[in-house]
Amino acid sequence: MDSIFKNTLRAELDFQDIKVKELSRLSGISARTLEGYLGARGSIPPADVAVKIADALGVTVEYLVTGKSERNKKSAKSPIDFVQIVSTLPIEKKALVKSFVELLDDVEIKKKKD
């Protein structure tokens, strides 16, 4: 069974476009250990490690463990919340959201080239 921690951590890394190696550098936790939390077993870290991961990502430990609270004080919506909201939209509105995200991605690619 997948752990909520594993899924939320993966979603947050994807949302922030952070690789495990970068999270390792930011948190002081080895990449190998972090991969263990993201792997098939999806083990849950001890509290002190979860705090380091949450601090490095700028999110709350509660969010990482439950996937249900504010990611941080500045943002009330998590990537998981976004997916849940979009999944309830009619197909036409999902297509609009997809187009908007693709447009944003194109803008980011242009910025990186310049």
Backbone as numpy.savetxt, mean C-alpha at the origin, in Angstrom:
# Nx Ny Nz CAx CAy CAz Cx Cy Cz
-4.35 -19.21 4.16 -5.19 -18.02 4.16 -4.31 -16.77 4.16
-4.62 -15.82 3.30 -3.85 -14.58 3.24 -4.09 -13.75 4.49
-3.03 -13.13 4.97 -3.20 -12.26 6.12 -3.57 -10.86 5.66
-4.33 -10.19 6.47 -4.69 -8.80 6.17 -3.42 -7.95 6.15
-2.52 -8.22 7.09 -1.27 -7.45 7.14 -0.53 -7.54 5.81
-0.38 -8.76 5.31 0.34 -8.97 4.05 -0.34 -8.21 2.91
-1.64 -8.33 2.80 -2.37 -7.67 1.72 -2.31 -6.15 1.83
-2.45 -5.65 3.05 -2.42 -4.20 3.25 -1.02 -3.66 2.99
0.00 -4.37 3.46 1.37 -3.94 3.23 1.67 -3.91 1.73
1.28 -4.95 1.02 1.51 -5.00 -0.43 0.78 -3.85 -1.14
-0.47 -3.61 -0.75 -1.26 -2.53 -1.35 -0.60 -1.17 -1.09
-0.09 -1.00 0.11 0.54 0.29 0.46 1.85 0.48 -0.29
2.64 -0.58 -0.41 3.88 -0.48 -1.19 3.56 -0.13 -2.64
2.55 -0.78 -3.20 2.14 -0.47 -4.58 1.62 0.96 -4.69
0.80 1.36 -3.73 0.21 2.70 -3.73 1.28 3.78 -3.69
2.30 3.56 -2.86 3.38 4.55 -2.72 4.51 4.33 -3.73
4.39 3.28 -4.52 5.43 2.92 -5.50 6.78 2.75 -4.82
6.78 1.97 -3.74 7.99 1.70 -2.97 8.32 0.22 -3.12
9.56 -0.06 -3.38 10.04 -1.45 -3.47 10.45 -1.93 -2.09
10.51 -3.24 -1.92 10.88 -3.82 -0.63 12.26 -3.33 -0.20
13.17 -3.23 -1.14 14.53 -2.78 -0.81 14.52 -1.36 -0.23
13.67 -0.51 -0.79 13.55 0.87 -0.28 12.91 0.87 1.10
11.88 0.06 1.31 11.26 -0.03 2.63 12.27 -0.55 3.64
13.11 -1.46 3.23 14.16 -1.97 4.11 15.08 -0.84 4.55
15.48 -0.02 3.60 16.35 1.11 3.92 15.66 2.10 4.86
14.40 2.38 4.60 13.65 3.35 5.41 13.34 2.86 6.81
13.10 1.55 6.93 12.67 1.00 8.22 13.79 0.39 9.05
14.90 0.04 8.40 15.97 -0.63 9.11 15.71 -2.12 9.29
14.73 -2.64 8.58 14.39 -4.07 8.64 14.90 -4.71 7.37
15.52 -5.88 7.49 16.11 -6.51 6.30 15.05 -6.79 5.24
15.47 -6.71 3.99 14.57 -7.00 2.87 14.08 -8.44 2.96
14.92 -9.32 3.40 14.53 -10.74 3.53 13.39 -10.90 4.54
13.50 -10.19 5.66 12.44 -10.24 6.67 11.15 -9.67 6.12
11.24 -8.54 5.42 10.06 -7.92 4.82 9.41 -8.85 3.79
10.24 -9.52 3.00 9.71 -10.47 2.01 8.94 -11.60 2.70
9.38 -11.96 3.91 8.66 -12.98 4.68 7.25 -12.54 5.04
7.08 -11.26 5.31 5.75 -10.74 5.63 4.87 -10.65 4.39
5.51 -10.56 3.22 4.78 -10.45 1.96 4.64 -11.78 1.23
5.33 -12.79 1.72 5.37 -14.08 1.04 4.12 -14.92 1.25
4.20 -16.16 0.79 3.07 -17.09 0.82 2.53 -17.30 2.24
3.42 -17.36 3.20 2.98 -17.57 4.59 2.36 -16.32 5.17
2.83 -15.16 4.72 2.26 -13.90 5.18 2.26 -13.74 6.68
3.42 -14.04 7.30 3.48 -13.93 8.75 3.30 -12.48 9.20
2.85 -12.32 10.41 2.63 -10.98 10.98 3.82 -10.66 11.88
4.40 -9.48 11.73 5.58 -9.12 12.52 5.24 -8.83 13.98
6.26 -8.88 14.84 6.04 -8.44 16.21 5.71 -6.94 16.22
5.13 -6.47 17.29 4.66 -5.08 17.39 5.75 -4.06 17.08
6.96 -4.26 17.61 8.02 -3.27 17.39 8.41 -3.18 15.92
8.36 -4.29 15.21 8.68 -4.30 13.78 7.55 -3.66 12.99
6.31 -3.96 13.37 5.16 -3.36 12.70 5.19 -1.83 12.84
5.62 -1.35 14.00 5.72 0.10 14.23 6.77 0.70 13.30
7.91 0.04 13.14 8.96 0.54 12.25 8.48 0.58 10.80
7.76 -0.45 10.38 7.24 -0.50 9.01 6.22 0.62 8.81
5.30 0.76 9.76 4.27 1.81 9.66 4.90 3.19 9.63
5.88 3.44 10.50 6.56 4.74 10.52 7.26 5.02 9.19
7.92 4.02 8.64 8.63 4.20 7.38 7.67 4.52 6.24
6.46 3.96 6.30 5.48 4.20 5.25 4.59 5.41 5.54
4.67 5.94 6.76 3.82 7.08 7.12 2.37 6.68 7.31
2.14 5.46 7.78 0.78 4.97 8.03 0.68 4.51 9.48
-0.52 4.17 9.90 -0.69 3.67 11.26 -0.52 2.15 11.29
-0.12 1.65 12.44 -0.02 0.20 12.62 -1.41 -0.41 12.51
-2.40 0.27 13.05 -3.78 -0.24 12.97 -4.18 -0.46 11.52
-3.84 0.48 10.65 -4.16 0.33 9.23 -3.48 -0.91 8.65
-2.21 -1.12 8.95 -1.49 -2.28 8.41 -2.08 -3.60 8.91
-2.48 -3.62 10.15 -2.97 -4.86 10.75 -4.42 -5.16 10.38
-5.24 -4.12 10.30 -6.67 -4.35 10.03 -7.09 -3.97 8.62
-6.34 -3.06 7.99 -6.71 -2.56 6.68 -7.92 -1.64 6.72
-8.33 -1.22 7.93 -9.59 -0.51 8.06 -9.54 0.85 8.72
-8.44 1.39 9.04 -8.45 2.71 9.67 -7.82 3.70 8.72
-7.74 4.93 9.16 -7.05 5.92 8.34 -5.62 5.48 8.13
-5.13 5.65 6.90 -3.74 5.29 6.60 -2.82 6.14 7.46
-3.14 7.41 7.52 -2.36 8.34 8.32 -3.24 9.52 8.67
-2.70 10.48 9.34 -3.50 11.63 9.77 -3.92 12.51 8.61
-3.19 12.49 7.51 -3.49 13.36 6.37 -4.48 12.74 5.40
-4.60 11.43 5.39 -5.41 10.76 4.39 -6.40 9.82 5.03
-7.67 9.97 4.70 -8.69 9.12 5.27 -8.96 7.90 4.41
-8.43 7.85 3.21 -8.71 6.73 2.31 -7.45 5.93 2.04
-7.57 4.64 2.12 -6.46 3.75 1.81 -6.61 3.21 0.40
-5.58 2.60 -0.15 -5.72 1.98 -1.47 -6.82 0.92 -1.47
-6.96 0.20 -0.37 -8.00 -0.81 -0.28 -9.37 -0.15 -0.31
-9.53 0.98 0.42 -10.79 1.72 0.38 -11.11 2.14 -1.04
-10.11 2.62 -1.76 -10.30 3.07 -3.13 -10.81 1.93 -4.01
-10.18 0.78 -3.88 -10.59 -0.38 -4.68 -12.03 -0.78 -4.34
-12.36 -0.75 -3.06 -13.72 -1.12 -2.65 -14.74 -0.13 -3.22
-14.43 1.15 -3.20 -15.33 2.17 -3.74 -15.51 1.97 -5.24
-14.39 1.81 -5.95 -14.46 1.65 -7.40 -15.22 0.38 -7.77
-15.06 -0.67 -6.99 -15.72 -1.93 -7.32 -17.25 -1.82 -7.26
-17.76 -0.83 -6.55 -19.22 -0.67 -6.45 -19.80 0.20 -7.56
-18.94 0.81 -8.36 -19.41 1.69 -9.43 -19.99 0.91 -10.60
-20.91 1.54 -11.33 -21.38 0.92 -12.58 -20.22 0.85 -13.57
-20.31 -0.05 -14.52 -19.23 -0.31 -15.48 -18.80 0.96 -16.22
-19.75 1.83 -16.56 -19.39 3.06 -17.30 -18.50 3.97 -16.44
-18.82 4.06 -15.16 -18.02 4.92 -14.28 -16.66 4.28 -13.98
-16.62 2.95 -13.94 -15.33 2.28 -13.78 -14.42 2.61 -14.96
-15.00 2.67 -16.16 -14.22 3.01 -17.35 -13.69 4.43 -17.25
-14.48 5.35 -16.70 -14.02 6.73 -16.52 -12.87 6.80 -15.51
-13.00 6.07 -14.43 -11.93 6.04 -13.42 -10.66 5.48 -14.05
-10.78 4.42 -14.82 -9.63 3.81 -15.48 -8.96 4.81 -16.42
-9.76 5.53 -17.20 -9.21 6.53 -18.12 -8.48 7.63 -17.36
-9.06 8.06 -16.26 -8.44 9.11 -15.46 -7.10 8.64 -14.89
-7.06 7.43 -14.37 -5.81 6.89 -13.81 -4.76 6.76 -14.91
-5.16 6.30 -16.08 -4.21 6.19 -17.20 -3.68 7.57 -17.59
-4.55 8.58 -17.57 -4.12 9.94 -17.88 -3.09 10.43 -16.85
-3.36 10.17 -15.59 -2.41 10.55 -14.54 -1.07 9.85 -14.72
-1.13 8.58 -15.08 0.09 7.81 -15.31 0.89 8.42 -16.47
0.20 8.80 -17.54 0.87 9.44 -18.69 1.55 10.73 -18.27
0.90 11.51 -17.43 1.48 12.77 -16.95 2.74 12.48 -16.14
2.71 11.47 -15.27 3.88 11.10 -14.47 5.03 10.66 -15.36
4.74 9.89 -16.40 5.79 9.43 -17.31 6.43 10.62 -18.01
5.63 11.57 -18.44 6.16 12.78 -19.10 7.03 13.58 -18.14
6.60 13.69 -16.88 7.38 14.43 -15.87 8.75 13.78 -15.69
8.77 12.45 -15.64 10.04 11.75 -15.41 10.99 11.90 -16.59
10.43 12.03 -17.80 11.27 12.20 -18.99 11.88 13.58 -19.05
11.17 14.57 -18.50 11.65 15.96 -18.58 12.68 16.27 -17.58
